[in-house]
Amino acid sequence: MRLEVVDGQPLTRRVRKMLQLISAFIWLAWLVIFVTVPTEAEFKLLNPYSQTKVARIEKFVAADAFKEGNRIGGHTLTAIGWNFRDHFLAVVEQNVPEATLKGWTLLYTAGDTSIIEALGGEQKTPVSFLGYVYRLMEMGENGPSHVDWQSNFAYVRSPIDHKLWAIHWSMNSENEWTIGAVLVPHPVIDWPSDSRLFGG
């Protein structure tokens, strides 16, 4: 039996190739129709959580407010990190304006670089006054801060080196406040999912 030849190839081989091409086309069409392309919303890193009004602060002296043993919002401040001591404990702020502080919850574990990009870049990154951090802690259970073991943080510029630092505060297992600071972006440490970021 002799097979018909088209373009130098037996017809059955040509048909087989055509069927393979049709199959590939159908597979690609299925991908386009049924596989959802991730949207920007699906990759959203920060979920808006709160807006908290804070009154004007005429004068804020960090060394007076942040003393080990002080009661803040009904809880004792039991630990102050060395970076915070070196870069922020000498801060004195005058005429801190009233503000509405925004709070976001991290939907995923992320580093500072990704978080700052999600906020629109370092120039648009909300940078809090240190007095605002104290007011948030002072609200305790009635405020937007985590009051369990989870992290709260805000980006603040150090008056010492003028770099961006992340002030972080949390409640320990003894239900006591701890506060510290890490340089931004931190080369190793990421912020865990559900951490809370504040700015204003």
C-alpha positions in Angstrom: 0.0 0.0 0.0 1.4 3.4 -1.0 0.8 6.5 1.2 0.0 9.8 -0.5 2.9 12.2 -0.1 2.4 15.9 0.5 5.4 18.3 0.7 7.7 15.4 0.9 6.0 13.8 4.0 3.4 11.0 4.2 -0.1 12.3 4.8 -0.5 10.5 8.1 2.7 12.2 9.6 1.4 15.6 8.4 -2.0 15.0 10.0 -0.3 13.9 13.3 1.7 17.2 13.4 -1.4 19.2 12.7 -3.2 17.4 15.6 -0.2 18.2 17.9 -0.4 21.9 16.9 -4.2 22.0 17.5 -3.7 20.3 20.9 -1.0 22.9 21.9 -3.3 25.7 20.8 -6.2 24.4 22.9 -3.9 24.1 25.9 -2.7 27.7 25.5 -6.3 28.8 25.2 -7.2 27.0 28.3 -4.5 28.8 30.2 -5.7 32.2 29.0 -9.3 31.5 29.9 -9.1 29.5 33.1 -5.8 30.4 34.8 -6.3 33.7 36.7 -3.6 36.2 36.3 -2.6 37.5 39.7 -3.8 41.1 40.3 -2.1 43.8 42.3 -4.8 43.3 45.0 -3.8 39.7 45.4 -0.3 40.7 46.1 -1.3 43.4 48.5 1.2 43.4 51.5 -0.4 46.0 53.8 -4.0 45.8 54.9 -5.4 49.1 56.3 -6.3 48.5 60.0 -7.0 51.7 61.9 -7.0 55.5 61.9 -6.3 56.9 65.4 -6.5 60.6 66.3 -3.7 61.9 68.5 -3.9 65.3 70.1 -1.1 67.9 69.8 1.9 67.4 72.1 3.4 70.6 73.3 6.7 68.9 74.4 7.7 65.3 74.4 10.9 64.3 76.3 11.8 60.7 75.4 14.0 60.1 78.5 11.2 61.0 80.8 8.5 59.0 79.0 10.6 55.9 78.3 12.1 54.8 81.6 12.3 51.2 82.7 9.7 50.7 85.3 7.4 53.4 84.0 3.8 52.5 83.6 2.5 53.1 80.1 -1.2 52.4 79.4 -1.4 50.3 82.5 1.6 48.2 81.7 5.2 48.4 82.9 8.0 49.3 80.5 10.4 46.5 81.4 13.1 46.6 78.6 14.7 49.2 76.3 17.0 48.1 73.5 20.5 49.5 73.1 19.8 51.0 69.7 16.8 52.8 71.0 18.9 54.2 73.9 21.7 55.4 71.6 19.5 56.9 68.9 16.2 58.0 70.5 16.3 58.3 74.2 17.8 61.8 74.1 15.0 63.0 71.7 13.0 66.1 72.7 10.2 67.1 70.4 8.4 70.4 70.5 5.0 71.2 69.2 4.2 67.8 67.8 1.1 68.4 65.7 -2.2 66.6 66.2 -2.5 63.9 63.7 -4.5 60.9 62.5 -2.2 57.9 62.7 -2.7 55.2 60.1 -2.3 51.6 61.0 -1.7 48.7 58.7 -1.4 45.0 59.3 1.1 42.9 57.3 -0.6 40.2 55.3 2.7 38.4 54.7 6.2 38.2 56.3 8.2 40.9 54.7 11.4 43.0 54.9 11.6 46.8 55.2 12.4 47.2 51.5 9.2 45.5 50.4 7.2 47.4 53.0 8.6 50.8 51.9 7.9 50.0 48.3 4.3 49.1 49.2 4.0 52.5 50.9 5.2 54.2 47.7 8.9 54.6 48.4 11.0 56.1 51.2 10.0 59.7 50.3 6.4 58.7 50.9 6.9 56.5 53.8 5.0 57.7 56.8 7.6 58.8 59.5 6.2 59.2 62.9 7.2 61.5 65.7 8.4 59.5 68.7 5.7 61.1 70.8 3.1 59.4 68.6 4.7 56.0 69.5 4.3 56.8 73.1 0.6 57.8 72.7 -0.1 54.5 70.9 1.5 52.6 73.7 -0.4 54.7 76.3 -3.7 53.6 74.8 -2.9 50.0 75.7 -5.8 47.6 75.1 -8.0 50.6 74.0 -5.7 51.5 71.1 -4.7 49.9 67.8 -1.4 48.4 68.9 -1.0 44.7 69.4 -1.0 43.9 73.1 0.1 40.3 72.8 3.5 39.0 71.7 3.1 40.4 68.1 5.1 43.3 66.8 4.2 46.9 66.4 6.5 49.3 64.6 6.9 52.8 63.1 9.6 54.3 60.9 11.4 57.2 62.5 14.5 59.1 61.5 17.3 59.2 64.0 18.6 62.6 65.0 22.0 61.0 65.5 22.7 59.6 62.0 19.6 60.9 60.2 18.9 57.4 58.9 15.5 55.7 58.9 15.0 53.3 61.8 12.1 51.1 62.8 11.0 51.7 66.3 9.3 48.5 67.5 7.3 47.8 70.6 5.5 44.7 71.9 4.1 43.0 75.0 6.1 40.2 76.5 4.9 37.0 78.2 4.7 38.9 81.5 2.3 41.5 80.0 5.0 44.2 80.0 6.1 46.6 77.3 9.4 46.3 75.5 10.8 48.8 73.0 13.7 48.8 70.7 15.0 50.0 67.3 16.5 48.4 64.2 18.2 50.1 61.2 16.2 50.2 58.0 16.4 48.1 55.9 17.6 45.4 58.2 19.8 42.9 56.3 18.5 39.8 58.1 15.3 40.4 60.1 11.9 40.4 58.4 8.7 41.6 60.0 6.3 38.6 60.7 2.9 38.4 59.2 0.3 40.2 61.3 2.8 42.7 62.5 1.3 46.2 62.8 2.9 49.3 61.1 1.9 52.9 62.1 2.6 56.2 60.5 1.4 59.8 60.5 
